[in-house]
Amino acid sequence: MSPDWTEKYRPQNLDGVVGNPQAVNDLRNWAAQWNRGVPKNKAVVLMGPPGIGKTTSAEALARDMGWGIVEMNASDQRTAEAIRTIALRGAYSDTFNDAGEFLSSADGGKKLIVLDEADSLFGNVDRGAVPAIVELIRETRQPVILIVNDFYALSRKSSAIKSETLQITFKRPIPASIVKALKKIVAAEGIEADTEALAAIAANSNGDMRAAGRDLESIAMGRTVITEADTEHLSNRIVQKSIYDLMYNVFRKNAPSAARKMMMDVDEDTDMVMLWVDEN
């Protein structure tokens, strides 16, 4: 079975990541520090809404740097134990293979540890995950990336996660950037597509490149030509704003009315919003 288009056309290097040049540049600069030794911030947090390229960027970084990669996910019930093992043993080992077995520096190079959905590690199974994450970012000798949708959900569990990591924000790509990526996909698939059709798909995605790719693939099934009329069945996506989206509008944009409007879309009570404002 062939992979879906989101996987088939997933960027293989950081140059292919859509719509986040500043985040990509910050990630490259952090990685370059590992060529000069162990940097002050041994862990970086990639934050932002789903579907905008955080995991893709982490994997692309490993390829660009020639690093191996060890990926862990909150869906793995052994995550907390696995993190703790890497934190304790990684502090005294040069490297390890993709199975997590530790090697000497003569046997392998750097390995990027990627902890995806790190803000979801709060169930009964993962009760010990936060202390394990803190230990990991403090003791590891390998580069670490934590991937989160809601940084506040993770950082409020431990101040060290906020103060001892580098945080890089990924934003929703603008429609023009998504259209450019979609044009490359249809060209590769030998499909003719009206710019208006691709623009409609991009607009409907609400900045979610993964969703745009899936919509495009769905519409393209059985077609060699896509017109704007073919996009009329797309259902509008309602995007719930996160507390981080709101803080970005409060502190980075001079638009009080927009911030007030966004506050209505954030699934947090007023006291929690004010606490977050005070902490920043």
BADO-194779 format. One record per residue (C-alpha): residue in one letter; x, y, z. Coordinates in steps of 0.001 Angstrom, whole numbers, padded with zeros to 6 digits, always signed. Each point is the difference from the previous one (the first is absolute). Layout:
BEGIN
aXYZ/...
***
This chain:
BEGIN
m+000000+000000+000000/s+001467+003333-001032/p+000361+002711+002660/d-002473+002855+000105/w+001174+003293-001453/t+000760+001548+003383/e+002659-002691+000466/k+001017-000306-003638/y+000770+003730-000246/r+001181+000608+003551/p+003072+002291-000202/q+003228-001952+000321/n+002113+003011+000993/l-000588+003295+001767/d+000017+001956-003264/g-003283-001704-000864/v-001877+000972+003164/v-002937+002246-000905/g-000585+003481+001358/n+002282+000143+003068/p+003368+001417-001083/q+000823+001622+003346/a-000762-003161+001970/v+002077-002062-002416/n+002912+002429+000285/d-000153-000070+003820/l-000051-003799-000061/r+003039-000118-002294/n+001913+002404+002250/w-000730-002133+003063/a+001127-003153-001784/a+003217+001663-001161/q+000971+000587+003636/w+000296-003763+000468/n+002875+000004-002503/r+001942+002115+002486/g-000801-002057+003084/v-002946-000265+002364/p-002027+003236-000096/k-001591+001763+002963/n-003468-001056-001127/k+000282-003687-000763/a-003706-000230-000778/v-002214+002033-002305/v-003792+000187+000087/l-001836+000262-003319/m-003420+001471+000741/g-003044+000855-002025/p-003290-001457-001267/p-000228-003426-001672/g+000795-000569-003661/i+002464+002858-000533/g+003256-001929-000291/k+001479-000389+003489/t+000635-003736-000181/t+000981+000249-003648/s+002569+002667+000920/a+001496-002126+002759/e+000423-002951-002357/a+001359+002239-002767/l+002520+001515+002414/a+001366-003454+000825/r+000481-000681-003715/d+001629+003376-000637/m+002407-000484+002911/g+000751-003651-000773/w-001334-000999+003422/g-001821-003182+000860/i-003405+000434+001583/v-001835-001627+002903/e-003683+000941+000078/m-002317-000533+002944/n-003687+000784+000172/a-002514+000548+002782/s-002030-002921-001352/d+002784-002352+001094/q-000886-001190+003525/r+003680-000432+000765/t+000835+003601-000840/a+000788+001185+003529/e+002230-003004+000639/a+001690+000437-003385/i+000679+003685+000630/r+001461-000739+003415/t+002247-002711-001409/i+001378+002342-002660/a+000477+002823+002513/l+001930-002132+002480/r+002060-002102-002393/g+000348+002689-002662/a+001760+002225+002510/y+002867-002486+000080/s-000051-001381-003556/d+001248+001527-003205/t-002817-001177-002235/f-002516-002765-000661/n-001553-001718-002967/d-003551+000385-001318/a-001173-002801+002283/g+001220+001910+003050/e+003056-002200+000640/f+002974+002018+001167/l+003197+000106-002029/s+003440+001534+000279/s+000854+003014-002138/a+002009-002312-002239/d-003192-001853-000931/g-002385+002844-000718/g-000497+003762-000222/k-002559+002371+001462/k-003566-001182+000504/l-002923+002403+000111/i-002521-000907+002696/v-003490+001097-001049/l-002833-000102+002515/d-003221+000637-001910/e-003274+001051+001649/a+001969+000878+003137/d-002884+002125+001275/s-002236-003100+000091/l+002004-001918+002608/f-002372+000504+002901/g-002062-003216+000185/n+000279-002610+002744/v+002430-002049-002066/d+002356+002947-000483/r-000164+001375+003536/g+003793+000129+000254/a+000572+001555-003417/v+000602+003616+001045/p+002844-000767+002461/a+001471-002272-002668/i-000164+002802-002591/v+001721+002422+002383/e+002735-002541+000660/l+000371-000588-003721/i+000486+003680-000884/r+002506+000441+002814/e+002114-003142-000328/t-000047-001050-003652/r+003105+000081-002137/q-002108-000248-003127/p-002148+002711-001654/v-003628-000139+001113/i-003165+001354-001623/l-003331+000178+001811/i-003008+000509-002280/v-003143+001577+001463/n-003244+001547-001143/d-000524+001797+003312/f+003245+000991+001720/y-001864+001409+002988/a-001493-003410+000773/l+003509-001411+000305/s+001914+002935+001517/r-002460+000556+002850/k+000950-003458+001285/s+003616+001064+000467/s+001716+003388-000189/a+003170-001752-001190/i-001679-000953-003260/k-000512+003694-000697/s+003310+001338+001337/e+002404-002719-001160/t-001111-000469-003605/l+000057+002067-003152/q-003533+000587-001269/i-000693+000372-003720/t-003451+000954-001231/f-001459-001416-003202/k-002851+002015-001499/r-002776-000982-002362/p+001283+000559-003561/i-001774+002671-001997/p-002205-001237-002883/a+002507+001158-002640/s+002685-002255+001490/i-002383-002958+000054/v-001054+000629-003613/k+003658-000056-001044/a+000481-003387+001677/l-003202-001389-001529/k+001145+001061-003478/k+003107-002138+000420/i-002122-002992+000964/v-002396+000210-002956/a+002933+000496-002372/a+001653-003134+001357/e-003263-001924-000371/g-000559+001200-003563/i-003245+001781+000905/e-001162+003330-001368/a-001470+002212+002708/d-001453+003499-000165/t+001755+002435+002315/e-003461+000927+001297/a-000613-003632+000972/l+003285-000224+001893/a-000709+003333+001670/a-003378-001319+001180/i+001651-003096+001470/a+002635+002148+001717/a-002567+002403+001436/n-002126-002861+001323/s+002991-001606+001736/n+000338+002844+002522/g+003774-000229-000227/d+000151-003782+000428/m+002311-001235-002771/r-000758-003620+000849/a-003741+000611-000370/a+000527+001825-003285/g+001951-002934-001395/r-002683-002464+001001/d-002751+002158-001504/l+001950+000297-003233/e+000504-003752-000208/s-003678-000624+000687/i-001127+002410-002712/a+002573-001323-002500/m-001154-003628+000198/g-001076-001074-003485/r+000755+003416-001501/t+002734+001368-002241/v-001353+003558+000192/i-001153+001875+003119/t-002146+003114-000222/e-001356+002322+002665/a-003402-001686-000358/d+001567-003255+001218/t+000771+001626+003364/e-003573+001039+000817/h-000659-003082+002146/l+002811+000820+002430/s-001292+000493+003531/n+001256+003049+001838/r+002391-000744+002822/i-000596+001739+003323/v+003328+000554+001731/q-000075+000327+003756/k+002591+002531+001052/s+002525-001015+002627/i+001174+002084+002947/y+003294+000428-001838/d-001759+001509-003029/l-001626+002490+002349/m+003289+000923+001705/y+001582+000579-003395/n-002744+002491-000844/v+000262+001713+003388/f+003786+000444+000051/r+001112-000046-003645/k-002802+001814-001814/n-001227+003510+000621/a-003636-000973-000485/p-002032+000003+003252/s-003301-000599-001788/a+001389-003107-001725/a+001298-001308+003336/r-003389+000538+001627/k-001722-001844-002832/m+002464-002903+000205/m-000574-000285+003747/m-003546-001082-000812/d+001407-002933-002003/v+002414-001210+002678/d-001160-002915+002123/e+001242+001497+003279/d-001754+001963+002719/t+000842+003667+000666/d+002040-000718+003146/m+002245-002403-001903/v+000510+002510-002807/m+000956+002732+002479/l+002427-002342+001761/w+001702-000762-003312/v+000222+003729-000814/d+001529+000670+003423/e+002609-002747-000429/n+001135+001496-003304/
***
